[in-house]
């Protein structure tokens, strides 16, 4: 297995689910009010520290980290399901940089420490949020927002197990 101490990946969080424009339809109230639900949040991209790994080689062929999208809302004010997170295990001692700006995003220093590198998009609002006293049956709903997308550089800090003491250039 080849030792890898630096790698570039593209992380994309999930898009939020769309809100729904629907109306209450019951047996004795054919023209009910708005009851559209909100969309679910998009999933996050999360890096988790793990003592079982000592190199970044498991990410060598996995250059794209993508979380799932949120699902749309439903009728009867039902919220959509939140998208599944993309969780990636990395060795303890990993530094995470934004590859474009070279800004430090975070440092994973402990086992099971989580670092959210891309936040999922917010779900859209259903038509119940747009009802007003003058417009009691709005026919609009929001679309879900996009999740964050970043190009990342993961770098491992190497800690030495052995140190040498003495004067330089002495045999």
N, C-alpha and C positions, 0 to 999 in steps of 0.2 A: 504494500500500500504506500502511495506517495504522500509525503508530508506537505500539507498546504496550510500556510499561515495567513494568507490574504486572498479574498475572493470578492467579486463584484456580482450583485444580484439586483433584480428589479422587483420591487414589492408594490402590489396594488391591493388596496382594501376594497371591500364589496360596496356596491351601489345600494342605496336605500330603496325599499319597495314603494311602489306608487300608492297614493291614496285613492279611495274609491268614491264615486258619486252614485249613491243609491238612495232609494226612498222606501219608507215603511209601507208595506202592502199587507193588510190583514183583511179578514173576512168582512168586517163591518166598517172599516176605514180605508176605502180605496185610494184616497189621496192623503196619505200620511206624510209626516215631515221627513227631513233628511236623516239618514242613519248610516252613512258611509264611514268605514273605518280607516284608520291610519296605516300606512305601510310600515314594515319592520325595518330596523336599522341594518346597515350592511355590516359584514363581518370585519374584524380587525386582523392585521398581520402582527403576530406576537413572537418574539424570540425568547426562549426559555433556557436558562443556564443548566447544564447537566455535567456532573463529574465523570460520567461514563465516556465522554468524548474527550479526545486530546488533540484533535486536528479538525480542520474544516473540509476535509476531503469528501465527506458525504454530501456536500453542497456543490461539488464540482460540476455535476451534470444537471443540477436543479437551479437554473438561473432565474426562473420566474416564480415568485411567491404570490399566489392569488387567493384571496378570501372569497367566500360565497356572497351572493347578493341577498338582500332581504326580500321577503315575499310581499305581494300587494295585500292591502287590507281587504276586509270582506264586508258584507252587509251586516246589519244589526250592530254597528260600531265595533266590529271585531278587528283587532290589531293584527297586522301581518307578523310572520315569524322572523326573528332576527337571523341574519345570515351566519353561517358557521365560520368561526375564526380559523385562520391558517396559522397553526402553531409549529414552530421550527425549533428543534433542540440544537444548541450551540455549546461549545466548551466554555467552562468558567474561565474568565479572563479575556473575553472577547470585547473589543471596542467596535462601536457601530458609528460610521461616519456617513454623512450625505455625500455622495460621490461627485455631485456637481458643484457644491459650495465648499466642500471639505470641512464642514462643521460637525463637531462631535454631537451625536444624538444621544448616546448613552453608553454605559459601561456595565457589563454583566460580571459581577464580582462574587456571587454566591450561588450555591446549588438551588435550583427551583425558583430563581429570581426571574420575574417576567418583565419584559420591556416591550411596550406597544410602539411599533415603529410607524405604522400607518393606521389611522383611525377610519372606521367605516362611515359611510354616508348616512345622513339622517333620512328617515322615512318620510314620505309625503303625507300631508294632512288630508283627511277625508272631508266630504262636503258638510259635515256637521259643524266644522269650525268656521264656515263661511256664512252661516245663517245669521241674519240680522232682523230687527223688527220690521224693516221695510222689504227685505228679500228673504222670505221664509222658506223658499225652496231653491237654493242655489244649485246650478248644474255644473259646478266646477270642483276640481280636486287637484292637489299638487302632485307633481312627479317627485320621485325620490332623488336625493342629491347624490352626486358621485363621491366615492371614497377617495382618500388621498392616494397618490402614486409617487414613489420616490425611487431613485437609483441609489443603492447603498453599497458601501465598501465595508466589509467585515474584516477586521484585523485581529489576530491573536497576539496577546502579550505573552512572551516567553519568559518564564521564570527559571533561573539557573538553580540546579540542585547542588552544585559544587562551586566554591570560590577559591581562588589562589591568592596566597599572601606571600610577600617577599619583594625584594628590590628588583627593578627591571634590569634585564641584560646580565643577570648573574646565573651561571651554570649550576 
